[in-house]
């Protein structure tokens, strides 16, 4: 019987992981594909490799987020099977909702879907009073703060580039002047993010200022390489791919810079969001194997690697719908605009993570794209698409709460 339970759990966990790829990772890569900085095939390759590396190297082999901090698992210590069934209900409810949202081409937060699902089974298993509602309030508040911060940073960067480089008397000279600093900032954000996330999961605690001092020399080296690269690449005429016709030479530079940010987004996604699928899966394995409730669960290497690969597979098979929404339907993106959106999102994620604020990669990316669109003029935004996205965000929590409650009640009735 245990073999059957673990087999079904693995299928369900990887189903959730594939849905994460088709929606969460798809919206993360959507700006790069929509701006034609990279092709869909390149996005899939980058995603599968970087996402799997993020899951294995920085995803953490020990997770304390089985219940996402919403309920205390020890409250179910008297009956571990209730936790197991709750994790089954959570994976199925969140997976189905994300699957539906992907079919409707709506970018939603898989983290919030899992949180809603955990709240649903938590209300039925330990009672509404045991749910950490303060965290739910913070999550709801993040629906506004996350996109707003992303929009502010991405929009501000686009405004700066537009005024200082695109509108300059000599754009080529301005490019030589400013792009190395941008390369420096890109490397700084990427290195800081990698160190903070990777060292934390390796239980190596380095102070903030020591980390910055460690990152700056590498970023300066990146900026120096950027200066050499700009002098080599920046020229009045350049050959772009057919789908990039009409783009400026400046777009060619930022198309290559955007590949860096795309790799980072995929790596960070693997480090953060694969846990939404393998965390509950690891909890189910723990209950079946130990017949007890553990507050922290060891996540096997095969589970992290398999989850990362399943996420990449989900992007390859079903990710084009959400990619179109993020990369084309909200506002028209070029490599320059896409770079601003991705860099704004990466910076926002780094800042908010260090401040301990609950954020959604999806919400930040959408906000960053909107911020770039606002700087170009409100007429460049498709408000109908934004209305549908906002509606899907508002529906995610209550829908997954109710669906999880339904599945949990059904599982308990049938199996216990």
Steps between C-alpha positions, in 0.01 A plus 500: 500500500788736584643452150166599344475811721855611419452437128179705489666772710797518260271527198297772673810689613652500152160596355508807725861565395405485131221749565747728676712488184210564265389807696752633752815434299321592177421847631858530624633427149219678317673839482810346340301307239246777439776753436674257260817512711491120493294246310252262660740207451781696665267592787414134554868395505598785734203426724556126530873537576487809725181393675640155583827656620307746717294222654803278571762760599288760679164335551591370842518140608315576825169681487308645789227630276292184469194692619627835362488643855121499482437223755713316756549139379551384860127554557448191283755286685219287647402387149778535239270367228300824519812697404568258215145535365523877544813509285327284238202740500730804481700368204189400308307823571793730418598295194149507353464876557836581340413262215172685442671840519760386246227384262343847531845661441491670842825539698429408863714441807561132569625594847167663579316201353684266739442739792127507426491121477680462835254745660212291366608169651629681811157644579345154487781313677609732784237776489493857370641628829827313440558667162756783500271765356760776541706332229194481276450876546863562402456285189188691397685829557781373276254494209539880503852555635682243281376630162538860618866461596574309180326767291690779676845347443439376143319817395770719654775308321320524166448874553871543574609306190247684284623844610873435532559261211214472251435876491866602511656697215748216452334175620815300418717718724238489774493121471878483553458718807207342683475131404813389695336636817188301416706186445655565843154528658380184324797302631459651848133402525562151359800428724331636814189296430704184441712547814206584726293206380775244454687568826177505699405154381852373568469637856795734439412830663686801366417855607334740257799734467745210460281364223490837323879535531536152352266579210639842401838384355328245276247763395779747418662230286163451332477874436849502345404211275184695420705798383704276268183329382318829429789636296495181297124470458368857488504631146256694282401191300454143612344185363199384698292188457194533272260517796701797635459720193431858600700474823782748563870418550437576867246218504770263379712579804215458743389179332830347606480653848152359532635148455691550828190612686300215345753249635476660843120497501498130407762418764316698769176332398655158552640608837170638626197356326588135442444468877130567440481153344774300673433639850156334535635195314786466751249535784293210363812282466599587858160404645487171307855400590510612868130483593550834679477876442834680455537878521789488252536250220804385303447557129681230298726597211286305252193694610662841446650396166179333384294799607731737314481287185121473526475879525707535182286239328184687594640815343590314179160333463251760623681827566429693180158632611627681809816609317286682246305677773813626677719558195252639248146560622553742790717737297738471205849402614838545335827367647561839664156508663521132589836555667359783710208280608718200588766704677231688692344170605835345600591805709158508666522130588846552651395804708171355624658163582768667712229702679299186570199618301275233344506548123397317187733482201193509277361817655838675490556414133155615395549822696839556335354456151218740589753753634683503167167536319396795717824681416414457132145625556181345636377446145767234449346276769218255433277575799267209420785252542608669824144484633486124435839451668394699808179296521695172486727620783201581718337163429811285562483485881124446550479251210787283627369523858161362399642240259746374760224474762293296256784259417607467864148420615466247216834331576428475874154354432629243251832400656469538879 
